[in-house]
Amino acid sequence: MSNSDGPLPQWRALGHGGPWEAVGDDGRAWRLWAVDEPPADDPFPAGYRLAAADELANVNYISDEGGLYHALDMAGMRIAGDAVRADPDGARRQLGLEDG
């Protein structure tokens, strides 16, 4: 999960165990939630769903393979893609991927 020293958004839990919400640089709120057993009409397997808070039906899939913190970081990179490209070193610091 990221901290405030770079381009990735800050996540906050909306309830115990999620969903989680972050606000992108453009002011748009995003939600991330876990789906353990997807309904039959869900095109994605179990994992996480990311969507703009005002368009919850328009979801992006994020794997649960790396666990919650990995999903939060992956979702943050999708939300802040332009900012991450503009400050890749800041994103690396936030993710704990600094050299040395």
N, C-alpha and C positions, 0 to 999 in steps of 0.2 A: 504494500500500500504506500502511496506517495506522501511526501511532506510538502511544505509550501516553498521550497527552495528551487523551483523549476516550473516548467510549463504544464505539468500534469495537474488535473483538477483534484480538489479535496473531496473525499467521500464522507457521507454521514449516514448512519443507519436510521431509517425511519421507524423502525421497531426492532424488537429483539430478534436477531437473525435475519434482518433485512425486511423489506427491500432497502437498497442503498441509493442515495441521490447525490449528484454532483452538478455543479453549474459550470458550463463552458465559458470561454472568454467572451463569447457573444451574448452571454446572459441567459442562454437557454438551459433549462433544467433537464437532466438525464436520469433515468432510473435503471438499476441493475437488480435482477432478482433471479433466484435459483428455481429451477424446475427439475424435480427429481423423477417424476413420472409424467411425461408429456401426454396430453390428450391425443386421441386418435387423429384429429385434424391438424395437429401441430407438425409442421414439416421438419422440425429439428429434433435431434435426440436430447436426452437429459443433459443438462448443463445450465448455463446462465443465459438470460435474455437481457439485451440492452435496447432501450428505446427512449426517444425524447418523451418527457413527461406529458406533453400535450398530444402525443401520437403513440400511445402504448400498444396499439395494434400493429404498428410498423416496426417489428423487432429485428435485431441482429443477433446472431448466435455467437456465444463465446463458450469455448470448451471449459469443462470443470476439471480437466486433467491436472492442472497445476494448483488447484485449490482456490479458495476465496481471494487471497491477496493477489495471486496471479491474475485472476479474472478481473479484479478491480484495476490492476495496472493495464491490462489489455484494453479494457473498456475506456480507461483514461486516455490511452494513446489514440483510440478511435475518435473520441470526443475532441481531443486537442491536436489532431494530426498536423495542422498548419503550424501551430506553436511549437510542436516537437521538432518539426523540420527546421524551424527558425532557430531553435535552441537545443540541438541534440545533446550537447554536453550537460545542460541543465537536466534534461530528461534522464541521462545516464546517472547523474548524481542522485536524483530522486529515487531511481530504481536500485541504487546501491551497486552500480556497475562501473564505478570509477576505477581507473588503472592505478595499480600500486596499492 
